Amino acid sequence: MIIFRYLAREVLVSMFAVSGVLLLIIMSGRFVKYLADAAAGKLDPGVLFAIIGFRLPGFLELILPLGLFIAFLLAYGRLYMESEMVVLSACGMSPRRLMYYSLSLALVVALLVASLSLVISPLGVARAEAIFLQQSQRSEFDHLTPARFQKTQGGASVTYADELSSDRKQMLKVFIAEMDTAEEGEAIDLAVIRAASGEQVIDEATGQRYLQLTDGYRYSGQPGDADYRVVHFDHYRQLLEVNSKSSKRSKRADSRPTRELLTADDSEGVAALHWRLSLPVLVVVVTLLAVPLSKTNPRQGRYVQMIPAILIYIIYLVSLNAARGAVEESDASPWSSIWLVHVVALVLASALWLWPSVKRRLRARRLQELSHA
């Protein structure tokens, strides 16, 4: 148990450190993307941290297997470099027992990944999708940024508000320039509206949303002509349209509960179910790959095995992702695509595990043949 606790501490410390760095990198990149959307008015800045929090389990379910894989390479590679593995082997630590200890750690991480992929991550994705849907159903004026000219109505108008209330419903010192689309050869009508204030109101009879402007002027006419129409108004209402293109968000398979996917017959649901089940298996398989790959010759250096090991992991994960895409697009069987990738990885892990003993037998046979010769 002392040796197991020592190995577990070395591996888990490395895993948490590597996973933390990878999580910080991925979350930073995603947060920058959401921040750009908020700066463009597509998202409310107040929901950014909520979205990141709900997406966190989805990041972890992919980061933890890679973190564990690299942790085995780093921890065991250091033990080989400092000849601690030689000492442990001299004290009776066989390669088989080392694999048993490693698989014990992998099973704990696999259970954590299973809880993330099967339960927690779908809930987080569903909550994040609900926020995105709520944001997409806002009118164009909900996306306005104070003291900034912004295009609305697909670029047919430009809107400016000097100040916005905290609930983004009331505006002060509003300026709107509207341009009517004209056919070829026809003059373009331009209308300019300025008002002291404006607010969004909902018609109780129809449920439609309007922008109600107060105490302002409307100037309309054709550019270049002096014949402008000027109208002063106390109240002026303008219909607000919801962005229907962005509000048409389908329910993604990643956000559906696992119990619902168990009875799903569509290709996306089947692919999502087998993908979630394959992530805990991924943890076990990468452990079987990492233990033989971590064996390092002290003369070669500690990181000599890192590059080929990382390449194997990348090929493994990319193949899994491609197999999932094949199931989603071509209705291929998940058993002949997703699980076939796991079988190939298991065969490779078995070959790496058995190769040292096969190599010793071949060397012994060659020495025996040379002695008889």
C-alpha positions as CSV (number, residue, x, y, z in Angstrom):
1,M,0.0,0.0,0.0
2,I,2.9,2.4,0.6
3,I,4.1,1.9,-2.9
4,F,0.6,2.3,-4.3
5,R,0.1,5.6,-2.3
6,Y,3.5,6.9,-3.5
7,L,2.7,6.1,-7.2
8,A,-0.9,7.5,-6.8
9,R,0.4,10.7,-5.4
10,E,2.9,11.2,-8.2
11,V,0.4,10.4,-10.9
12,L,-2.5,12.4,-9.4
13,V,-0.4,15.5,-8.7
14,S,0.8,15.5,-12.3
15,M,-2.7,14.9,-13.7
16,F,-4.2,17.8,-11.8
17,A,-1.4,20.1,-12.8
18,V,-1.6,19.1,-16.5
19,S,-5.4,19.2,-16.5
20,G,-5.4,22.6,-14.9
21,V,-3.1,24.1,-17.5
22,L,-5.1,22.5,-20.4
23,L,-8.4,23.7,-18.8
24,L,-7.1,27.2,-18.4
25,I,-5.9,27.3,-22.1
26,I,-9.2,25.9,-23.5
27,M,-11.4,28.1,-21.3
28,S,-9.4,31.2,-22.1
29,G,-9.8,30.6,-25.8
30,R,-13.6,30.0,-25.4
31,F,-14.0,33.0,-23.1
32,V,-12.3,35.3,-25.6
33,K,-14.8,34.1,-28.3
34,Y,-17.8,34.8,-26.0
35,L,-16.3,38.1,-25.0
36,A,-16.0,39.1,-28.7
37,D,-19.7,38.1,-29.2
38,A,-20.6,40.3,-26.1
39,A,-18.6,43.2,-27.5
40,A,-20.5,42.9,-30.8
41,G,-23.8,42.9,-29.0
42,K,-24.7,39.3,-29.7
43,L,-24.5,38.2,-26.0
44,D,-25.3,39.9,-22.7
45,P,-22.0,40.4,-20.8
46,G,-23.8,39.2,-17.6
47,V,-24.3,35.6,-19.0
48,L,-20.6,35.0,-20.0
49,F,-19.5,33.4,-16.7
50,A,-22.7,31.4,-16.5
51,I,-22.1,29.9,-20.0
52,I,-18.4,29.1,-19.1
53,G,-19.6,27.4,-15.9
54,F,-22.1,25.3,-17.7
55,R,-19.6,24.3,-20.3
56,L,-16.9,23.4,-17.8
57,P,-18.0,19.7,-17.4
58,G,-17.9,19.3,-21.2
59,F,-14.3,20.5,-21.2
60,L,-13.3,18.3,-18.3
61,E,-14.6,15.1,-19.8
62,L,-12.1,15.5,-22.6
63,I,-9.2,17.0,-20.6
64,L,-9.1,14.4,-17.8
65,P,-8.2,11.5,-20.1
66,L,-5.4,13.5,-21.7
67,G,-4.2,14.8,-18.3
68,L,-4.1,11.2,-16.9
69,F,-2.2,10.0,-20.0
70,I,0.5,12.7,-19.8
71,A,0.6,12.2,-16.0
72,F,1.6,8.6,-16.4
73,L,4.3,9.6,-18.9
74,L,5.7,12.3,-16.7
75,A,5.5,10.4,-13.3
76,Y,6.7,7.0,-14.5
77,G,9.3,8.6,-16.8
78,R,10.8,10.4,-13.9
79,L,10.9,7.2,-11.9
80,Y,12.7,5.4,-14.7
81,M,15.1,8.3,-15.1
82,E,16.0,8.4,-11.5
83,S,16.3,4.5,-11.3
84,E,13.5,4.3,-8.8
85,M,11.7,1.8,-11.0
86,V,14.8,-0.4,-10.9
87,V,14.8,-0.3,-7.1
88,L,11.1,-1.1,-7.1
89,S,11.6,-4.0,-9.5
90,A,14.5,-5.3,-7.3
91,C,12.1,-5.1,-4.3
92,G,9.6,-7.3,-6.0
93,M,7.5,-4.8,-8.0
94,S,6.6,-6.7,-11.2
95,P,5.4,-5.0,-14.4
96,R,2.1,-6.8,-13.9
97,R,1.6,-5.3,-10.4
98,L,2.6,-1.8,-11.8
99,M,-0.2,-2.2,-14.4
100,Y,-2.7,-3.2,-11.6
101,Y,-1.9,-0.1,-9.6
102,S,-2.2,2.0,-12.7
103,L,-5.5,0.5,-13.7
104,S,-6.8,1.1,-10.1
105,L,-6.1,4.9,-10.6
106,A,-7.6,4.8,-14.1
107,L,-10.8,3.2,-12.8
108,V,-11.3,6.1,-10.3
109,V,-10.7,8.7,-13.1
110,A,-13.0,6.6,-15.4
111,L,-15.8,6.8,-12.9
112,L,-15.4,10.6,-12.7
113,V,-15.4,10.9,-16.5
114,A,-18.4,8.6,-16.7
115,S,-20.4,10.9,-14.3
116,L,-19.4,13.9,-16.3
117,S,-20.1,12.5,-19.7
118,L,-23.4,10.7,-18.8
119,V,-25.0,13.0,-16.4
120,I,-23.3,16.4,-15.6
121,S,-22.1,17.5,-19.0
122,P,-25.5,17.0,-20.8
123,L,-27.2,19.1,-18.1
124,G,-24.5,21.8,-18.5
125,V,-24.8,21.8,-22.3
126,A,-28.6,22.0,-22.0
127,R,-28.4,25.0,-19.7
128,A,-25.9,26.8,-22.0
129,E,-28.1,26.1,-25.0
130,A,-31.1,27.6,-23.1
131,I,-29.0,30.8,-22.5
132,F,-28.0,31.0,-26.1
133,L,-31.6,30.5,-27.2
134,Q,-32.8,33.2,-24.8
135,Q,-30.1,35.6,-26.2
136,S,-31.0,34.8,-29.8
137,Q,-34.7,35.6,-29.1
138,R,-33.9,39.2,-28.0
139,S,-34.7,42.0,-30.4
140,E,-31.9,43.9,-32.1
141,F,-32.2,46.8,-29.7
142,D,-31.4,44.4,-26.8
143,H,-27.9,44.1,-28.4
144,L,-27.2,47.8,-28.5
145,T,-24.1,49.2,-26.8
146,P,-24.4,52.7,-25.4
147,A,-22.6,55.6,-27.2
148,R,-21.9,53.5,-30.3
149,F,-23.4,53.5,-33.8
150,Q,-24.7,50.0,-34.7
151,K,-26.4,48.5,-37.7
152,T,-29.9,47.1,-37.2
153,Q,-32.6,45.5,-39.5
154,G,-30.0,43.7,-41.5
155,G,-28.0,46.9,-42.2
156,A,-31.0,48.9,-43.4
157,S,-30.7,51.3,-40.4
158,V,-28.2,52.7,-38.0
159,T,-29.1,53.2,-34.3
160,Y,-27.3,55.2,-31.6
161,A,-28.3,55.6,-27.9
162,D,-26.2,57.8,-25.6
163,E,-27.2,55.9,-22.5
164,L,-28.9,52.6,-21.6
165,S,-30.7,51.6,-18.4
166,S,-29.4,48.6,-16.5
167,D,-32.2,46.4,-17.8
168,R,-31.5,47.6,-21.4
169,K,-35.1,48.7,-21.8
170,Q,-34.8,52.4,-21.7
171,M,-32.6,54.6,-23.9
172,L,-31.6,58.3,-23.7
173,K,-30.8,60.6,-26.6
174,V,-31.7,58.2,-29.4
175,F,-30.7,58.6,-33.0
176,I,-32.0,56.3,-35.8
177,A,-31.2,56.5,-39.5
178,E,-33.4,54.4,-41.8
179,M,-32.8,53.7,-45.5
180,D,-35.5,52.2,-47.7
181,T,-34.4,49.6,-50.2
182,A,-35.0,50.9,-53.7
183,E,-35.0,49.1,-57.0
184,E,-32.6,50.0,-59.8
185,G,-33.2,53.5,-61.1
186,E,-35.4,54.6,-58.2
187,A,-34.3,57.1,-55.6
188,I,-33.5,56.1,-52.0
189,D,-35.7,57.4,-49.2
190,L,-33.9,58.3,-46.1
191,A,-35.5,58.9,-42.7
192,V,-33.7,60.2,-39.6
193,I,-35.3,60.0,-36.2
194,R,-34.0,61.6,-33.0
195,A,-35.7,61.5,-29.7
196,A,-35.1,62.4,-26.1
197,S,-35.7,58.9,-24.9
198,G,-37.0,55.5,-25.9
199,E,-38.1,52.2,-24.4
200,Q,-39.3,48.8,-25.4
201,V,-42.9,48.0,-24.8
202,I,-45.1,45.0,-25.5
203,D,-48.5,45.3,-26.9
204,E,-50.9,43.4,-24.6
205,A,-53.3,42.6,-27.4
206,T,-50.8,41.1,-29.9
207,G,-47.8,40.4,-27.8
208,Q,-45.5,42.1,-30.3
209,R,-42.6,44.2,-29.1
210,Y,-42.3,47.9,-30.1
211,L,-39.7,50.6,-29.6
212,Q,-41.6,53.6,-28.2
213,L,-39.8,56.9,-28.8
214,T,-40.7,60.0,-26.8
215,D,-40.4,63.7,-27.6
216,G,-38.5,63.8,-30.9
217,Y,-38.5,64.6,-34.6
218,R,-38.6,62.5,-37.8
219,Y,-37.0,63.8,-41.0
220,S,-37.8,62.0,-44.2
221,G,-36.9,62.6,-47.8
222,Q,-34.5,61.8,-50.6
223,P,-30.8,62.7,-50.3
224,G,-29.9,65.7,-52.4
225,D,-33.4,67.2,-52.4
226,A,-34.5,70.1,-50.2
227,D,-38.1,68.7,-50.0
228,Y,-37.9,67.1,-46.6
229,R,-40.8,66.2,-44.3
230,V,-40.4,67.1,-40.7
231,V,-42.7,65.6,-38.1
232,H,-42.6,66.3,-34.4
233,F,-44.0,63.6,-32.2
234,D,-44.7,63.1,-28.5
235,H,-44.8,59.3,-28.9
236,Y,-43.7,57.2,-31.8
237,R,-43.8,53.4,-32.0
238,Q,-41.7,51.2,-34.3
239,L,-42.1,47.4,-34.6
240,L,-39.2,45.3,-33.4
241,E,-38.5,42.0,-35.1
242,V,-36.9,39.1,-33.3
243,N,-33.8,37.7,-35.0
244,S,-35.6,34.6,-36.4
245,K,-32.5,33.2,-38.1
246,S,-30.5,32.9,-34.8
247,S,-33.6,31.7,-32.8
248,K,-34.0,28.6,-34.9
249,R,-31.7,26.5,-32.7
250,S,-32.3,22.7,-32.8
251,K,-32.0,20.6,-29.7
252,R,-28.5,19.2,-30.0
253,A,-27.8,15.6,-29.2
254,D,-25.1,16.7,-26.7
255,S,-27.7,18.4,-24.6
256,R,-30.2,15.5,-24.5
257,P,-30.3,13.4,-21.3
258,T,-28.6,10.0,-21.5
259,R,-31.9,8.2,-20.5
260,E,-33.5,9.8,-23.6
261,L,-30.6,8.7,-25.8
262,L,-31.0,5.1,-24.7
263,T,-34.2,4.9,-26.8
264,A,-33.1,7.2,-29.6
265,D,-33.3,5.9,-33.1
266,D,-31.8,8.9,-34.9
267,S,-28.2,8.8,-36.0
268,E,-27.1,11.8,-33.9
269,G,-28.6,10.4,-30.8
270,V,-27.0,7.0,-31.3
271,A,-23.6,8.6,-32.0
272,A,-23.9,10.8,-28.9
273,L,-24.8,7.8,-26.7
274,H,-21.9,5.7,-27.8
275,W,-19.6,8.7,-27.6
276,R,-20.5,9.2,-23.9
277,L,-20.0,5.5,-23.2
278,S,-16.7,5.5,-24.9
279,L,-15.1,8.3,-22.9
280,P,-14.6,6.2,-19.7
281,V,-13.3,3.4,-21.9
282,L,-10.9,5.9,-23.3
283,V,-9.4,6.5,-19.8
284,V,-8.7,2.8,-19.4
285,V,-7.2,2.3,-22.8
286,V,-4.9,5.3,-22.6
287,T,-3.7,3.9,-19.3
288,L,-2.8,0.6,-21.0
289,L,-1.0,2.6,-23.6
290,A,0.8,5.0,-21.2
291,V,2.4,2.5,-18.9
292,P,4.6,0.7,-21.6
293,L,5.2,4.0,-23.4
294,S,6.5,5.6,-20.2
295,K,9.4,3.3,-19.9
296,T,12.5,5.4,-20.6
297,N,16.2,4.7,-20.9
298,P,18.1,7.1,-18.5
299,R,20.6,7.6,-21.3
300,Q,18.0,8.8,-23.8
301,G,16.4,11.5,-21.7
302,R,13.1,11.9,-19.8
303,Y,11.0,13.3,-22.7
304,V,12.1,11.1,-25.5
305,Q,8.9,9.0,-25.4
306,M,6.6,12.0,-25.1
307,I,6.4,12.9,-28.8
308,P,5.4,9.5,-30.1
309,A,3.1,8.9,-27.2
310,I,1.3,12.2,-27.8
311,L,1.0,11.4,-31.5
312,I,-0.6,8.1,-30.7
313,Y,-3.1,9.8,-28.4
314,I,-3.9,12.4,-31.0
315,I,-4.5,9.7,-33.7
316,Y,-6.6,7.8,-31.2
317,L,-8.9,10.7,-30.3
318,V,-9.1,12.0,-33.9
319,S,-10.1,8.6,-35.0
320,L,-12.8,8.4,-32.4
321,N,-14.2,11.8,-33.4
322,A,-14.1,10.8,-37.1
323,A,-16.0,7.6,-36.2
324,R,-18.6,9.5,-34.4
325,G,-19.0,11.8,-37.4
326,A,-19.4,8.7,-39.6
327,V,-22.2,7.4,-37.4
328,E,-24.0,10.8,-37.5
329,E,-23.7,11.4,-41.2
330,S,-23.9,7.9,-42.9
331,D,-25.9,5.9,-40.3
332,A,-22.9,3.6,-39.8
333,S,-23.0,1.1,-37.0
334,P,-21.2,2.4,-33.9
335,W,-19.9,-1.1,-33.2
336,S,-17.9,-1.1,-36.5
337,S,-16.7,2.5,-36.1
338,I,-16.4,3.9,-32.6
339,W,-15.8,0.7,-30.8
340,L,-13.6,-0.6,-33.6
341,V,-11.2,2.3,-32.8
342,H,-11.1,1.2,-29.2
343,V,-10.3,-2.4,-30.2
344,V,-7.4,-1.2,-32.5
345,A,-6.1,0.8,-29.6
346,L,-6.3,-2.2,-27.3
347,V,-4.4,-4.3,-29.8
348,L,-1.7,-1.7,-29.9
349,A,-1.5,-1.5,-26.1
350,S,-1.2,-5.3,-26.0
351,A,1.5,-5.2,-28.5
352,L,3.4,-2.6,-26.6
353,W,3.0,-4.5,-23.4
354,L,4.1,-7.9,-24.8
355,W,6.9,-6.5,-27.0
356,P,9.6,-6.5,-24.2
357,S,9.0,-10.2,-23.3
358,V,8.9,-11.1,-27.0
359,K,12.1,-9.2,-27.6
360,R,13.8,-11.0,-24.7
361,R,12.8,-14.4,-26.0
362,L,14.1,-13.5,-29.5
363,R,17.4,-12.4,-28.0
364,A,17.7,-15.5,-25.9
365,R,17.0,-17.7,-28.9
366,R,19.5,-15.9,-31.0
367,L,22.2,-16.3,-28.3
368,Q,21.3,-20.0,-28.1
369,E,21.7,-20.4,-31.8
370,L,25.1,-18.5,-31.8
371,S,26.3,-20.8,-28.9
372,H,25.4,-23.9,-30.8
373,A,27.1,-22.6,-33.9
